[in-house]
Amino acid sequence: MPDIRPFELHVPDETLKDIEARVRAFPWHEMPEDGGWAYGANLDYMKELCAYWLDGFDWRTQEAAINRHAHFVAPVDGIDIHFMHEKGSGPDPMPLILSHGWPGSVVEFLDFVEPLAHPERFGGKVEDAFDVVAPSLIGFGFSGKPPRPFGPRKMAGYFNKLMTEVLGYERYMAQGGDWGGALSSGLGFDHAIPSRGIHVNIMIMRTADGPQGPDEEAWAAAFEREQEMENGYRTQQATKPQTLSYAMMDSPVGIAAWLIEKFNSWSDTVGDDIESVHNKDAMLTNIMVYIASRTFNTASWIYYGRREEGGRVMSPDGRRVEVPTACALFPKELLSWPPRSYAERIYNVTQWTEMPRGGHFAAMEEPDLLLADIRKFARMLR
């Protein structure tokens, strides 16, 4: 019998008091006069967010919202993996594993799990129900920490064992954005027999032969230009994550700024109004998961692990993911989507949806659009 243990989150009062003291004592400094968000996390907004953190944010309310879900921990090859598990309605819900990314956490899925598992409660059809499994990535949040950096392909092996050996699902569907997209790709490529299909809302993988033809070449050139001002965090975390960790593990405000910058620049905001998409409570809850679990450092290791695995290339010999693949293209995604011809050399694309709006954090930004696309794809697989 697999060792599956119930899990309930309770951050000690002493930890909360320490976080509060560090936020309150933060030595605010200067920002260029023409700053805005151009140089990174905006100083004025960070002061506003931290004032709310101290005097308006109620962690215990958010903790209770997290604990309303059924959480579990189970060991897989010596590492404890935390996961939400919501069994779906009806006689035949489809098993579905949802994988988050960085700088996210399972907080992204708090309002997303129930509509997936129980569509009839939200005006949908019970035959669209899923058994939803939403793990914390290894080294993130409430999962165990690896002994050294793990990349997403290695994590995919752990998640496949979670689904098949621990939870007993013979076949399942995988969905993810950010690292969850890479991890889901690994499940479809390396674990194709139990994987019924994958749904990704990011194009994180690459072909071995590079772009072909003018459309693909134009996309690749534009992609490099777009990423020039976004590569700093990625390069640091993929090369010297330990050095970064000393400052971050000491500073809740530092972690908040490092993460908040991405929620602003990677989301489909109105101008630079981050709260046109995300509210303070949701962002701070996600930030607190990193701080309270002391996992900022180990969460950053996945970038180093991916580099060791060979980077973005799906297969050096040009093979592709052959299980059915759905691609959900949100227009403000950090990693802009290539022409479909490029994607089809990486995946067996059976569904291609160009969304009218939305960005990187699809489950938080546009849950209804993402939900409908996942359901549509699953109907093809049933």
C-alpha positions in Angstrom: 0.0 0.0 0.0 1.6 3.4 -1.0 2.5 5.6 1.9 0.1 8.5 1.2 -0.3 10.9 4.2 -2.8 13.7 4.6 -1.2 17.2 4.7 -2.5 20.4 6.3 -0.6 23.6 6.1 0.0 25.5 9.3 2.8 28.1 9.3 4.0 28.7 12.9 3.3 32.0 14.5 7.0 32.6 15.1 7.6 32.3 11.3 4.9 34.9 10.6 6.3 37.2 13.2 9.8 36.9 11.7 8.5 37.7 8.2 6.6 40.7 9.5 9.6 42.0 11.3 11.8 41.7 8.2 9.3 43.4 6.0 8.8 46.2 8.4 12.5 46.8 8.8 13.3 46.7 5.1 15.7 49.6 4.2 14.0 51.2 1.2 16.3 52.7 -1.3 16.2 54.7 -4.6 14.8 54.0 -8.1 15.6 56.0 -11.3 13.3 58.9 -11.7 12.0 57.6 -15.0 11.7 54.1 -13.5 8.2 52.7 -13.7 8.7 49.0 -14.2 11.5 49.4 -16.8 14.3 48.7 -14.4 12.6 45.9 -12.6 10.1 45.8 -9.7 8.6 49.3 -9.3 9.6 50.9 -6.0 6.3 52.8 -5.4 4.3 49.6 -6.0 6.6 47.5 -3.8 6.1 50.0 -0.9 2.3 49.8 -1.5 2.3 46.0 -1.6 4.4 45.8 1.6 2.2 48.2 3.4 -0.7 46.0 2.6 1.3 42.9 3.6 1.8 44.4 7.0 -1.6 45.9 7.7 -4.1 44.3 5.4 -3.0 40.8 4.4 -4.4 38.0 6.5 -2.3 34.9 6.0 -4.5 32.7 8.2 -7.5 33.4 5.9 -5.4 32.4 2.9 -4.0 29.4 4.7 -7.6 28.3 5.4 -8.4 28.6 1.7 -5.5 26.4 0.8 -6.5 23.9 3.4 -10.1 23.7 2.1 -8.6 21.4 -0.6 -7.5 17.8 0.1 -3.7 17.7 0.3 -1.4 14.8 0.6 2.3 13.9 0.7 3.7 10.7 -0.7 7.3 9.5 -1.1 8.5 8.8 -4.6 12.1 7.4 -4.9 13.0 9.0 -1.5 11.5 12.4 -2.1 8.2 13.5 -0.5 5.9 15.0 -3.1 3.1 17.2 -2.0 -0.1 17.2 -4.1 -3.7 18.3 -4.1 -6.0 15.5 -5.1 -9.6 16.2 -5.9 -11.6 13.2 -7.2 -14.0 14.1 -9.9 -17.7 13.7 -10.1 -19.5 11.0 -12.0 -18.7 7.4 -12.9 -15.6 8.0 -15.1 -13.6 11.2 -14.4 -10.4 11.4 -16.4 -7.1 11.5 -14.4 -5.4 14.8 -14.9 -2.1 16.1 -13.5 -1.7 19.9 -13.4 1.9 21.2 -13.1 2.8 24.7 -12.2 6.0 26.6 -12.9 8.3 29.3 -11.6 7.5 31.8 -10.1 4.2 30.1 -9.3 3.0 27.4 -7.0 -0.1 25.3 -6.4 -1.7 28.6 -5.4 -2.3 29.1 -9.1 -4.8 26.3 -9.0 -6.8 27.0 -5.9 -9.8 28.3 -7.8 -9.2 26.0 -10.8 -9.4 22.5 -9.3 -13.0 22.4 -8.4 -14.4 23.4 -11.8 -12.2 20.7 -13.4 -13.3 18.0 -11.0 -17.0 19.0 -10.6 -18.1 20.8 -13.8 -21.8 20.2 -13.0 -21.5 22.6 -10.1 -20.5 25.4 -12.5 -23.0 24.9 -15.2 -21.1 22.2 -17.0 -21.6 18.5 -17.7 -20.5 15.8 -15.3 -19.0 13.7 -18.2 -16.3 16.4 -18.4 -15.1 15.7 -14.9 -11.4 15.0 -14.0 -9.7 13.4 -11.1 -7.3 16.3 -10.5 -3.8 15.9 -9.1 -1.8 19.1 -8.6 1.6 18.6 -7.2 4.2 21.1 -5.9 7.2 20.7 -8.1 10.2 19.0 -6.4 12.0 21.7 -4.5 9.0 24.0 -4.5 6.6 24.8 -1.7 5.5 21.8 0.2 7.3 19.1 -1.7 10.6 17.7 -0.6 13.9 19.2 -1.7 16.2 17.4 -4.1 19.8 16.7 -3.1 21.0 18.7 -6.1 19.3 20.4 -9.1 16.6 18.4 -10.9 15.5 19.4 -14.4 11.9 19.1 -15.6 12.5 15.9 -17.5 13.8 14.2 -14.3 10.9 15.6 -12.4 8.5 14.1 -15.0 9.7 10.6 -14.1 8.8 11.3 -10.4 5.4 12.6 -11.4 4.7 9.6 -13.6 5.4 7.4 -10.7 3.2 9.5 -8.5 0.3 9.0 -11.0 0.9 5.3 -11.8 2.6 3.7 -8.8 1.3 5.8 -5.9 -2.2 6.8 -7.1 -2.7 3.8 -9.4 -3.8 5.5 -12.6 -3.1 3.4 -15.6 -3.4 6.3 -18.0 -3.8 10.1 -17.5 -3.7 13.5 -19.2 -1.1 16.1 -18.3 -1.4 19.9 -18.4 1.0 22.7 -17.6 2.4 26.1 -18.3 5.9 27.4 -17.6 8.0 24.5 -16.2 4.7 22.6 -16.1 4.8 22.8 -19.9 8.3 21.3 -20.0 7.4 18.7 -17.5 4.2 17.7 -19.3 6.2 17.5 -22.5 8.5 15.1 -20.8 5.6 13.0 -19.6 4.3 12.8 -23.2 7.8 12.0 -24.7 9.5 9.8 -22.0 6.3 8.3 -20.6 4.0 8.0 -23.6 2.4 4.7 -22.6 0.5 6.0 -19.5 0.2 9.5 -21.0 -3.1 9.8 -22.9 -2.2 13.3 -24.1 -0.8 16.6 -23.0 -2.1 20.1 -23.0 0.4 23.0 -22.8 0.0 26.7 -22.7 3.6 27.5 -23.3 6.1 26.7 -26.1 9.1 26.0 -23.9 10.7 23.2 -25.9 12.7 23.5 -29.2 13.6 21.4 -32.2 17.0 20.0 -32.8 17.1 21.4 -36.4 16.2 25.0 -35.6 13.7 27.2 -37.5 13.0 26.3 -41.1 11.7 28.8 -43.7 11.1 32.5 -43.5 8.1 32.5 -41.1 9.9 30.4 -38.5 13.2 32.3 -39.0 11.3 35.6 -38.4 9.8 34.3 -35.3 13.1 33.0 -33.9 14.8 36.4 -34.6 11.9 38.3 -32.9 12.0 35.8 -30.0 15.7 36.6 -29.3 14.9 40.4 -29.4 12.0 39.9 -27.0 14.0 37.9 -24.5 17.0 40.2 -24.4 15.6 42.1 -21.4 14.1 39.0 -19.8 17.1 36.7 -19.6 18.8 38.1 -16.5 16.9 36.0 -13.9 17.1 32.9 -16.1 20.8 33.1 -16.6 21.5 33.7 -12.9 19.3 30.8 -11.8 20.7 28.5 -14.5 24.4 29.2 -13.7 24.9 30.5 -10.1 21.7 29.9 -8.2 23.5 29.4 -4.8 25.0 32.9 -4.9 21.5 34.5 -5.4 20.0 32.5 -2.6 22.0 34.1 0.2 20.3 37.5 -0.3 16.9 36.1 -1.1 16.6 33.7 1.8 17.3 36.6 4.1 14.8 39.0 2.6 11.0 38.5 2.2 10.9 41.8 0.3 13.7 40.6 -2.0 11.7 37.5 -2.8 8.6 39.5 -3.3 10.2 41.9 -5.7 11.9 39.1 -7.7 8.5 37.3 -8.2 6.3 40.4 -8.5 8.3 41.7 -11.4 7.4 38.6 -13.4 3.7 38.7 -12.5 3.7 42.2 -13.9 5.8 41.8 -17.1 4.4 38.3 -18.0 0.7 39.0 -17.6 -1.8 40.6 -19.9 -2.1 43.8 -17.8 -3.7 47.1 -18.7 -0.6 49.2 -19.1 1.6 48.6 -16.1 -1.4 48.1 -13.7 -0.5 44.7 -12.3 -3.8 44.7 -10.3 -5.8 44.9 -13.5 -5.0 41.1 -13.6 -3.8 40.0 -10.1 -4.9 41.1 -6.7 -2.6 41.6 -3.8 -4.0 38.7 -1.7 -3.3 36.1 -4.5 0.2 37.5 -5.2 1.2 37.6 -1.6 -0.2 34.1 -0.9 2.0 32.8 -3.7 5.0 34.8 -2.4 4.4 33.5 1.2 4.5 29.9 -0.1 8.1 30.5 -1.2 9.1 32.3 2.0 7.3 30.2 4.6 8.5 26.9 3.1 12.0 28.3 2.7 12.2 27.0 -0.9 13.2 30.0 -2.9 16.7 28.6 -3.3 15.7 25.0 -4.2 13.0 26.2 -6.5 15.6 28.2 -8.5 17.6 25.0 -9.0 15.3 23.7 -11.8 17.0 26.2 -14.2 20.4 24.7 -13.5 18.9 21.2 -13.8 17.3 22.0 -17.2 20.7 23.3 -18.5 22.3 20.0 -17.5 19.6 18.0 -19.2 20.4 19.6 -22.5 18.4 22.8 -22.4 15.2 23.3 -24.4 15.7 20.7 -27.2 13.0 18.1 -27.0 15.0 15.4 -28.7 18.6 15.7 -30.2 17.7 13.1 -32.8 14.6 15.0 -34.0 11.9 12.8 -32.5 8.7 14.5 -31.3 6.0 13.9 -28.7 3.7 11.5 -30.4 0.8 11.5 -27.9 -2.0 13.9 -28.9 -1.0 17.4 -27.9 -3.1 20.5 -27.4 -1.5 24.0 -27.6 -3.3 26.9 -26.0 -1.7 30.2 -27.3 -2.2 33.1 -24.9 -1.1 36.3 -26.7 0.9 37.9 -23.8 2.8 34.7 -23.0 6.4 35.5 -22.0 7.7 32.9 -24.6 6.0 33.9 -27.8 4.6 31.1 -29.8 6.2 29.9 -33.1 4.3 29.2 -36.3 2.3 25.9 -36.0 4.7 24.3 -38.5 7.5 24.6 -35.9 5.3 23.2 -33.1 4.4 20.2 -35.2 8.0 19.1 -35.4 8.0 18.9 -31.6 4.5 17.7 -30.9 1.7 15.7 -32.5 -0.6 18.8 -32.5 -4.2 17.8 -32.5 -5.6 21.0 -31.1 -4.3 24.6 -31.7 -6.2 27.4 -30.0 -5.3 31.1 -30.4 -6.7 32.8 -27.3 -8.2 36.3 -27.5 -6.4 37.5 -24.3 -4.3 36.3 -21.4 -0.7 35.8 -20.5 1.7 33.5 -18.7 -0.3 32.7 -15.6 -3.3 31.3 -17.6 -5.1 29.5 -14.7 -5.1 32.7 -12.7 -5.6 35.2 -15.6 -8.1 33.5 -17.8 -9.4 30.4 -16.0 -12.5 30.1 -18.1 -10.7 30.1 -21.4 -8.1 27.6 -20.2 -10.8 25.4 -18.6 -12.8 25.3 -21.8 -9.8 24.4 -23.9 -8.7 21.6 -21.5 -12.3 20.1 -21.6 -12.4 20.3 -25.4 -9.2 18.4 -25.7 -10.1 15.8 -23.2 -13.3 15.0 -25.1 -11.1 14.0 -28.0 -9.2 11.7 -25.8 -12.1 10.0 -24.0 
